[in-house]
């Protein structure tokens, strides 16, 4: 019943199965998702990150959220979480070695989002709508 109500009214999120799945995946893969020492995020950061995805879908609609560039959606979610999977030093080490690592697009997206928000005065709506 709660699922049906959530689907009718996206702003009412009494139970968020995507969040439970994200927490489960995080718990299972915490030690082996990334080989980089600092690539594990705190569980609270994962919850904030995944909740940000729900907020984006609720505010801008599922289609716009799905069609938005990955750097924007993932970068904003990491920005909200106030934590990235990679430290600045780890990112630079990987970049200099010419490696592609799964958390790198998240890190790069967060940096792009932070720069865009600084330029536009912190206007998240302008960030997602391009206005």
C-alpha positions in Angstrom: 0.0 0.0 0.0 2.8 2.4 0.8 4.4 1.7 -2.5 1.2 2.6 -4.4 0.9 5.9 -2.4 4.5 6.7 -3.1 4.0 6.2 -6.8 1.0 8.4 -6.9 2.6 11.2 -4.9 6.4 11.3 -5.4 6.8 13.9 -2.7 5.5 11.5 -0.1 8.3 9.0 0.5 7.3 6.9 3.5 9.4 3.9 2.3 12.3 4.2 -0.1 13.3 0.8 -1.6 16.1 2.4 -3.6 17.6 3.7 -0.4 17.4 0.3 1.3 19.0 -1.3 -1.8 21.8 1.3 -1.8 22.6 0.7 1.8 22.6 -3.1 1.3 25.0 -2.7 -1.7 27.2 -0.3 0.2 27.4 -2.8 3.1 28.2 -5.7 0.9 30.8 -4.0 -1.3 32.4 -1.6 1.2 35.7 -3.3 1.2 35.9 -4.5 -2.4 34.2 -1.9 -4.6 37.3 0.2 -5.0 40.9 -0.7 -4.5 41.9 2.9 -3.5 42.4 3.1 0.2 40.0 6.1 0.7 37.4 5.0 -1.7 34.9 3.9 1.0 32.4 6.4 2.0 30.7 6.6 5.4 27.2 5.0 5.5 25.7 8.4 6.4 27.3 9.9 3.2 25.8 7.0 1.1 22.3 7.7 2.6 22.7 11.4 1.9 23.9 10.7 -1.6 21.0 8.3 -2.4 18.4 10.6 -0.8 19.7 13.4 -3.0 18.8 11.3 -6.0 15.2 10.9 -4.7 15.0 14.7 -4.1 16.2 15.4 -7.6 13.5 13.1 -9.1 10.9 14.6 -6.8 11.8 18.2 -7.7 12.5 17.9 -11.4 10.7 14.8 -12.4 11.9 11.3 -13.2 12.5 11.9 -16.9 14.6 15.1 -16.5 16.6 13.4 -13.7 17.2 10.3 -15.9 18.2 12.5 -18.9 20.5 14.8 -17.0 24.2 14.4 -17.5 25.8 11.9 -15.1 28.3 14.5 -13.9 25.5 16.7 -12.8 23.3 14.1 -11.0 26.1 12.2 -9.4 28.2 15.3 -8.7 25.2 17.0 -7.0 24.5 13.9 -4.9 28.1 13.8 -3.8 27.9 17.5 -3.0 24.9 17.0 -0.8 26.7 14.1 0.9 29.6 16.4 1.5 31.9 13.6 0.8 33.5 11.9 -2.2 34.8 8.4 -2.5 38.2 9.8 -3.5 40.5 12.3 -1.7 42.1 15.0 -3.8 45.4 13.2 -3.5 44.0 9.9 -4.6 42.3 11.4 -7.6 45.4 13.2 -8.7 47.5 10.0 -8.3 45.0 8.0 -10.4 44.8 10.8 -13.0 48.6 11.1 -13.3 48.9 7.3 -13.7 46.3 7.4 -16.5 43.9 5.1 -14.7 40.2 5.1 -14.9 38.6 4.2 -11.6 34.9 3.9 -10.9 34.7 6.8 -8.4 36.5 9.2 -10.7 33.3 10.5 -12.5 31.7 11.1 -9.1 34.7 13.1 -7.9 34.9 15.1 -11.2 31.1 15.7 -11.1 31.2 17.0 -7.6 34.0 19.5 -8.5 32.0 20.7 -11.5 28.9 21.1 -9.4 30.7 23.0 -6.7 32.2 25.3 -9.3 28.9 25.9 -11.0 27.1 26.6 -7.7 29.8 29.0 -6.7 29.4 30.9 -10.0 25.6 31.1 -9.8 25.4 32.0 -6.1 24.3 28.5 -5.0 21.1 28.3 -7.1 20.4 24.6 -7.4 17.3 25.2 -9.6 19.4 27.1 -12.1 22.0 24.3 -12.0 19.4 21.7 -13.1 17.2 23.8 -15.3 20.0 25.7 -17.1 18.4 29.0 -16.4 
